[in-house]
């Protein structure tokens, strides 16, 4: 990631944007210590999810894909980011919220004087590896002490303005969030600071030592190192981002919704270019951790969440939710809700099925209309066609459960398993009171409550013999006449 700019290695998925033989890889400092008060949330701003991934992890993935080898995240003393950060990410603590310059200074011990430094805001979820690498390449080729990413916005409200001298060169950045910092003339500038910088490590360390707090909030702003560098006779430049959306930040819930919409479009486009048909992208939610095979069709109003993996040639939906599931090739899911379930190749699910965690449908199995399955194995070719609850059970291959089959798995204190063998035919309205086993090739009679094991090849019958009470309706009528 520097003077030798190359394209990413698409086969491995890892970015290789710099030649480590010619220049050391930069240290990345990611600013994430702020709580984001304008979010009006008990959750830190950078932990709000965007398409299923915490906001902070979007730029973190981008810098990793661009080839960064060392990442330092600046957190605050509450250390609320620890649970989501990868183990190889280092953490620096900003003791007090005294501005972006103070935050970078908190990470100074991680900076090498002889290597470049990339500083990026943690609330920049749309930034890409390509954009990061292009900035660092421009920085290296110019031999600058500092290069900041800039963009031109029709409405630059809330962003720091890039200031240029009469010769067009960058002379600094003015923050605009506090009244009294910018002048009216500076507020009219449309070129803004994107919150992404490349620095020479030694120059940054020296400039941080001279950084003051002459502003309305009395904080140390990182852009104020630029005049310090210029006064030292060093070069400072701006690198324009081709797409201003790449550097969109998040300050409130409106911004969050905007970047989420853009991130979702990007995810949809990636799946579509990989051979997935998304019939109606506007009604479809696909989170960042989802993988989908080629020739799969996602029907309208589907929600694919978490670490869901869907194979090739599947049809999902319409109106289906799939969360943290693994679906093999050729699976069909119609108008159903699945969470934590596995379905092997050729499985059919729905409509109106509910697969809960631990549901495991083997090749060619079926969970039909109004079927609920949890913590249960349905063997290859077996069918649970409709109106059934299967929980804590093991079902063999090529078995059929009739409508209204229930596994009574809970005795009020503990769960118990039901075991049903291969090629079993379970008639309608059968209840299995666990623990109970049914042997291969067995049958049950309709309306049975099975409380004992059924041997292989046997017919299990467990119901009271029918008795007809003659004249019952007449007796009921006479009783009603006598009652006041």
C-alpha positions in Angstrom: 0.0 0.0 0.0 2.3 2.8 -1.2 4.7 3.8 -3.9 4.1 0.7 -6.0 0.4 0.5 -6.7 -1.1 -2.8 -8.0 -4.5 -4.3 -8.3 -5.9 -6.6 -5.6 -5.5 -10.4 -5.8 -9.1 -11.3 -6.6 -8.5 -15.0 -6.3 -7.4 -14.9 -2.7 -9.6 -11.9 -1.8 -6.6 -10.2 -0.2 -5.5 -6.8 -1.4 -1.9 -6.3 -2.5 -1.6 -2.6 -3.1 1.9 -2.0 -2.1 5.3 -3.5 -2.6 6.8 -4.1 0.8 10.3 -4.4 -0.7 10.1 -0.7 -1.6 8.3 0.9 1.3 7.0 -0.4 4.6 3.3 -1.1 4.9 1.6 1.8 6.7 0.2 1.7 10.2 -3.5 2.4 10.2 -5.0 4.5 13.0 -8.8 4.2 13.1 -10.6 6.9 15.2 -13.5 5.4 17.1 -13.4 6.9 20.6 -16.5 9.1 20.2 -19.9 8.0 21.6 -21.9 9.7 18.9 -24.3 11.7 21.0 -26.3 12.8 18.0 -27.3 9.2 17.5 -29.4 9.5 20.7 -28.4 5.9 21.6 -26.9 3.9 24.5 -24.9 2.1 21.8 -21.6 3.8 20.6 -22.1 5.2 17.1 -19.5 2.9 15.5 -21.3 -0.2 16.9 -24.5 0.5 15.1 -25.0 -2.2 12.5 -25.0 -1.5 8.7 -26.3 -4.5 6.7 -25.6 -6.8 9.7 -22.1 -5.6 10.3 -21.0 -3.1 13.0 -20.2 0.2 11.4 -16.6 0.1 12.5 -15.9 -3.2 10.8 -16.7 -1.8 7.3 -13.6 0.5 7.2 -11.6 -2.1 9.0 -12.3 -4.6 6.3 -11.5 -2.0 3.7 -8.0 -1.2 5.1 -7.3 -4.9 5.5 -8.4 -5.6 1.9 -6.1 -2.7 0.8 -3.1 -4.6 2.3 -2.8 -3.0 5.8 -0.9 -5.2 8.1 -1.1 -3.2 11.3 -4.3 -1.6 12.5 -4.7 0.5 15.7 -8.2 1.4 16.9 -8.5 4.4 19.2 -11.2 3.6 21.8 -12.2 5.5 24.9 -11.7 4.4 28.5 -15.0 2.5 28.5 -13.5 0.0 26.0 -16.9 -0.8 24.5 -15.3 -1.9 21.2 -13.4 -4.9 22.5 -16.0 -7.5 21.8 -16.1 -6.9 18.1 -12.5 -6.2 17.2 -10.4 -9.0 15.7 -7.6 -10.3 17.9 -4.8 -8.9 15.7 -6.1 -5.3 16.0 -4.3 -3.1 18.5 -6.1 -0.7 20.7 -5.1 2.8 22.0 -7.1 4.7 24.6 -8.0 8.3 24.4 -8.3 9.3 28.0 -10.6 12.3 27.4 -12.6 13.4 24.4 -10.3 16.3 23.4 -10.6 16.0 19.6 -9.2 14.0 16.6 -5.7 15.3 17.0 -5.6 14.2 20.6 -7.0 10.8 19.5 -4.2 10.3 17.0 -1.7 11.4 19.7 -3.1 8.6 21.9 -1.9 6.1 19.3 1.5 7.8 18.8 3.5 5.0 20.4 2.3 2.7 17.6 3.6 5.0 14.9 7.0 4.3 13.2 8.9 7.4 12.1 10.2 5.6 9.0 6.9 4.3 7.8 3.7 5.9 6.5 0.6 6.3 8.6 -3.0 6.1 7.4 -5.6 7.8 9.6 -9.3 7.0 9.0 -12.5 7.8 10.8 -14.4 4.8 12.1 -17.7 6.1 10.9 -16.8 5.8 7.2 -18.5 2.6 6.3 -18.6 3.1 2.5 -14.9 3.6 1.9 -13.3 0.9 -0.3 -10.0 -0.7 -0.6 -9.5 0.8 -4.0 -10.0 4.3 -2.7 -7.7 3.8 0.2 -4.9 2.4 -2.0 -5.3 5.2 -4.5 -4.9 7.8 -1.7 -1.7 6.1 -0.4 -0.3 5.7 -3.9 -0.9 9.5 -4.6 0.7 10.3 -1.3 3.8 8.2 -2.1 4.2 9.4 -5.6 4.1 13.1 -4.6 6.6 12.6 -1.8 4.2 14.6 0.5 4.3 14.8 4.3 0.5 14.7 4.4 -2.2 13.9 1.9 -5.9 14.3 2.8 -8.8 12.8 0.9 -11.3 15.5 -0.2 -14.6 15.6 -2.0 -16.9 18.2 -3.4 -20.5 18.2 -2.0 -23.5 20.1 -3.1 -24.4 20.4 0.6 -21.2 20.4 2.7 -23.0 21.1 6.0 -21.2 19.5 8.9 -17.9 18.8 7.2 -14.6 20.6 7.6 -13.7 22.8 4.6 -10.5 22.4 2.7 -8.8 25.8 2.5 -6.5 26.6 -0.5 -4.2 29.5 -1.1 -4.1 31.8 -4.1 -1.8 29.3 -5.9 -4.4 26.6 -5.4 -2.3 24.6 -2.9 -3.8 23.3 0.3 -3.2 25.5 3.3 -5.4 23.9 5.9 -8.8 22.7 7.0 -11.3 24.5 9.1 -13.9 22.7 11.2 -17.4 23.9 11.0 -19.4 22.1 13.7 -18.9 24.9 16.3 -20.1 28.5 15.7 -17.1 30.8 15.6 -14.6 28.4 14.0 -15.3 29.1 10.3 -15.9 32.4 8.6 -18.9 33.0 6.2 -16.4 32.8 3.3 -15.1 29.5 4.5 -18.6 28.1 4.9 -19.2 28.8 1.2 -16.4 26.3 0.2 -17.8 23.1 -1.2 -14.5 21.1 -1.1 -14.6 19.2 2.2 -12.3 17.0 4.3 -13.3 13.4 3.9 -11.7 12.2 7.2 -9.0 10.0 5.5 -5.3 11.0 5.6 -1.9 9.6 4.7 1.1 10.9 6.6 4.8 10.5 6.8 5.2 8.9 10.2 8.0 11.1 11.5 6.4 14.3 10.2 3.1 13.4 11.9 4.8 12.8 15.2 6.6 16.1 15.1 3.5 18.0 14.1 1.4 16.4 16.9 3.8 17.7 19.4 3.2 21.3 18.2 -0.6 20.9 17.9 -2.7 23.6 19.8 -6.3 23.9 20.7 -7.2 27.4 19.4 -10.9 26.7 18.6 -14.4 27.1 20.0 -14.3 23.8 21.8 -10.7 23.9 23.0 -9.9 20.6 21.3 -6.9 19.4 19.3 -8.1 18.9 15.7 -6.1 16.6 13.5 -6.4 18.9 10.4 -4.5 21.6 12.4 -1.3 19.6 11.8 -1.4 20.6 8.2 -0.3 24.3 8.8 2.4 23.0 11.1 3.8 20.8 8.3 3.6 23.6 5.8 5.4 26.0 8.2 8.2 23.4 8.4 8.5 23.5 4.6 6.9 20.1 4.0 4.4 19.3 1.2 0.7 18.9 1.9 -1.8 17.9 -0.8 -5.4 16.9 -1.3 -6.5 13.8 -3.2 -10.0 14.0 -4.6 -12.2 11.0 -4.2 -13.9 10.1 -7.5 -17.2 9.2 -5.7 -18.1 11.4 -2.7 -20.4 8.7 -1.4 -17.3 6.7 -0.4 -16.5 9.1 2.5 -20.0 9.7 3.7 -20.0 9.8 7.5 -22.7 9.0 10.0 -23.7 11.5 12.6 -27.4 10.6 13.3 -30.0 8.0 12.4 -30.8 9.8 9.1 -27.2 9.4 8.0 -27.3 5.8 9.2 -30.3 5.0 7.0 -28.7 6.7 4.0 -25.4 4.8 4.2 -27.2 1.5 4.9 -29.2 2.0 1.7 -26.0 2.6 -0.3 -24.2 -0.3 1.3 -27.2 -2.6 0.6 -27.1 -1.6 -3.1 -23.4 -2.4 -3.2 -24.0 -5.8 -1.7 -26.9 -6.5 -4.1 -24.8 -5.5 -7.1 -21.9 -7.8 -6.0 -24.3 -10.8 -5.7 -26.0 -10.0 -9.1 -22.6 -9.8 -10.9 -21.7 -13.2 -9.3 -24.8 -14.8 -11.0 -27.6 -14.3 -8.4 -31.0 -13.1 -9.5 -32.6 -10.7 -7.1 -36.1 -10.1 -8.5 -36.9 -7.0 -6.6 -33.8 -5.4 -4.9 -35.8 -2.6 -3.3 -37.7 -5.1 -1.1 -34.8 -7.5 -0.5 -32.4 -7.3 2.5 -29.1 -9.2 2.3 -26.6 -8.7 5.1 -22.9 -8.5 4.6 -22.1 -12.0 6.0 -24.4 -13.8 3.5 -23.0 -15.9 0.7 -25.1 -17.0 -2.3 -24.3 -19.5 -5.1 -24.8 -18.8 -8.8 -28.2 -19.2 -10.5 -30.0 -18.8 -7.2 -33.1 -16.7 -7.4 -34.1 -14.4 -4.5 -37.8 -13.6 -4.8 -39.3 -10.3 -3.5 -39.5 -9.4 0.2 -36.8 -11.8 1.4 -34.5 -11.1 4.4 -31.2 -12.9 4.4 -29.3 -12.3 7.6 -26.2 -13.2 9.6 -23.8 -15.8 8.3 -26.3 -17.5 6.0 -24.7 -19.6 3.2 -27.0 -20.5 0.3 -25.9 -22.8 -2.5 -26.3 -22.7 -6.2 -29.6 -23.1 -8.1 -31.8 -22.3 -5.1 -35.1 -20.4 -5.0 -35.7 -18.4 -1.8 -39.0 -16.7 -1.2 -41.0 -14.8 -1.8 -41.6 -13.5 1.8 -39.0 -15.6 3.5 -36.5 -14.8 6.3 -33.3 -16.8 6.6 -30.9 -16.2 9.5 -27.6 -18.0 10.1 -28.6 -21.0 8.0 -26.7 -23.2 5.6 -28.7 -24.2 2.5 -27.3 -26.7 -0.1 -27.7 -26.6 -3.8 -31.2 -26.7 -5.2 -33.0 -25.8 -2.0 -36.5 -24.2 -2.3 -37.8 -22.0 0.5 -41.3 -20.6 0.1 -42.8 -18.0 2.4 -41.0 -19.4 5.5 -38.9 -18.4 8.5 -35.6 -20.2 9.1 -33.0 -19.5 11.8 -29.9 -21.6 12.6 -31.1 -24.4 10.4 -29.3 -26.7 7.9 -30.9 -27.9 4.7 -28.9 -30.2 2.3 -29.3 -30.3 -1.5 -32.7 -30.6 -2.9 -34.6 -29.9 0.3 -38.0 -28.1 0.0 -39.3 -25.9 2.8 -42.7 -24.2 3.2 -44.9 -22.4 2.7 -45.3 -21.1 6.2 -42.7 -23.4 7.7 -40.7 -22.4 10.8 -37.2 -24.0 11.2 -35.5 -23.2 14.5 -31.9 -23.7 15.6 -30.7 -27.2 15.2 -33.1 -28.2 12.5 -31.1 -30.4 10.1 -32.8 -31.5 6.9 -30.8 -34.0 4.9 -30.8 -34.4 1.1 -34.2 -34.4 -0.5 -36.2 -33.9 2.7 -39.3 -31.8 3.0 -40.7 -29.5 5.7 -44.1 -28.5 4.4 -47.0 -26.2 5.3 -47.2 -25.0 8.9 -44.4 -27.3 10.0 -42.2 -26.4 12.9 -38.9 -28.2 13.4 -36.2 -27.5 16.0 -33.1 -29.4 17.2 -34.1 -32.4 15.0 -32.6 -34.4 12.1 -34.9 -35.2 9.2 -33.2 -37.9 7.2 -32.7 -38.0 3.5 -35.9 -38.2 1.5 -38.1 -38.0 4.6 -41.1 -35.7 4.6 -43.0 -33.7 7.2 -45.6 -32.4 4.9 -47.9 -30.3 7.0 -49.3 -29.2 10.3 -46.7 -30.8 12.5 -44.2 -30.1 15.3 -40.9 -32.0 15.4 -38.6 -31.1 18.3 -35.7 -33.0 19.7 -36.0 -35.8 17.3 -34.0 -38.0 15.0 -35.9 -39.2 11.9 -34.4 -41.7 9.5 -34.5 -41.9 5.7 -37.5 -42.0 3.5 -39.9 -41.7 6.4 -43.3 -39.9 6.2 -44.9 -38.0 9.0 -48.7 -37.5 8.5 -50.5 -34.3 9.2 -50.7 -33.3 12.9 -47.7 -35.3 14.0 -46.4 -34.0 17.3 -43.2 -35.0 19.3 -44.0 -34.3 22.9 -40.5 -33.6 24.0 -40.8 -31.7 27.3 -42.0 -33.2 30.6 -42.0 -30.0 32.5 -38.4 -30.4 33.7 -36.3 -31.7 30.9 -36.3 -32.3 27.1 -36.3 -35.8 25.7 -35.7 -37.2 22.2 -37.9 -39.1 19.9 -36.2 -41.6 17.5 -38.0 -42.7 14.4 -36.3 -45.1 12.0 -36.1 -45.5 8.2 -39.2 -45.9 6.0 -41.6 -45.4 8.8 -45.2 -44.4 8.0 -46.7 -42.2 10.7 -50.4 -41.7 10.3 -52.2 -38.4 11.0 -52.7 -37.0 14.5 -50.0 -39.1 16.1 -48.3 -37.9 19.2 -44.9 -39.3 20.3 -44.4 -38.9 24.1 -40.6 -38.8 24.4 -38.4 -40.6 25.1 -39.7 -43.1 22.6 -38.3 -45.0 19.6 -40.0 -46.3 16.5 -38.2 -49.1 14.5 -37.5 -49.2 10.8 -40.5 -50.0 8.5 -43.0 -49.5 11.3 -46.4 -47.8 11.2 -48.6 -45.9 13.6 -52.4 -45.8 13.5 -54.2 -42.4 13.1 -54.9 -40.6 16.3 -52.4 -42.6 18.4 -50.5 -41.3 21.4 -47.3 -43.4 21.3 -45.8 -43.8 24.8 -43.9 -47.1 24.3 -41.4 -48.1 21.7 -42.7 -49.5 18.4 -40.6 -52.5 17.1 -39.4 -52.6 13.5 -42.2 -53.5 11.1 -44.9 -53.2 13.7 -48.1 -51.1 13.8 -48.3 -48.9 16.9 -51.9 -48.3 18.0 -52.5 -46.3 21.1 -56.0 -44.9 21.3 -59.3 -45.7 23.1 -61.7 -48.0 21.3 -64.6 -46.0 19.8 -67.9 -46.1 21.7 -71.1 -44.5 20.4 -73.6 -43.2 22.9 -77.0 -43.5 21.4 -79.5 -40.7 21.9 -76.9 -38.4 23.4 -78.2 -35.3 21.5 -81.7 -35.8 22.7 -80.5 -36.1 26.3 -78.6 -32.8 26.0 -81.7 -31.1 24.6 -83.9 -32.2 27.5 -81.3 -31.1 30.0 -81.3 -27.7 28.5 -85.1 -27.4 28.7 -85.0 -28.1 32.4 -82.3 -25.6 33.2 -83.6 -22.0 33.9 
